[in-house]
Amino acid sequence: MAIQILQYEFLGPVPLAEWGPPMEKLVYLVMSRRKDSFVMLYAGDCESTDDKEFFAKHPQFKCWVKQSGSEDGLYLAVLPMFESGADKRTGALEKIISRYKPPCNPADAPKEPPYSVRKGYPCPCCGAMMEPEKKLASSTLYRCTGCKASDTRLD
């Protein structure tokens, strides 16, 4: 089973009581089941753990139980990110927290990073970045860093 959160496909949710270590390099969601749907209670990330009590010892565990009504009402969904660094996990986590505002995430949780001005834009063919290649009289020629397609845009 899988659940879609923003553009991310999480594995699960499965009952929290059924999880087992180890866990490495992932973003996780603690959820509660409400009839035929799930409600996100907490979003976090994990570099690595071999501790079976990882969730039971979590500082927000009491909040999760209170929000769900019981420990048996807690579910876990995970997004493995083995190939990504901590910055990618943090970015995904911040987007999820910003959009869903899980009640058990602290109010001072990281906010979505400030907007940055990018020089290029995603390639419509392959998704790689279109980078400016040449400035023309009233336009700019862009070239894809992946498939090498080109595009011209007015300034």
URLINBEL-V752977 format. One record per helix or strand. SS is the DSSP state (helix for helix, strand for strand). FROM is the first residue (numbers start at 1). LEN is the number of residues. If there is no record, write none. Layout:
ss=(SS;SS)
from=(FROM;FROM)
len=(LEN;LEN)
//
This chain:
ss=(strand;strand;helix;strand;strand;helix;helix;strand;helix;strand;strand;strand;strand)
from=(2;8;16;23;37;61;71;74;86;121;129;139;150)
len=(4;8;3;12;13;8;3;7;15;2;7;6;5)
//
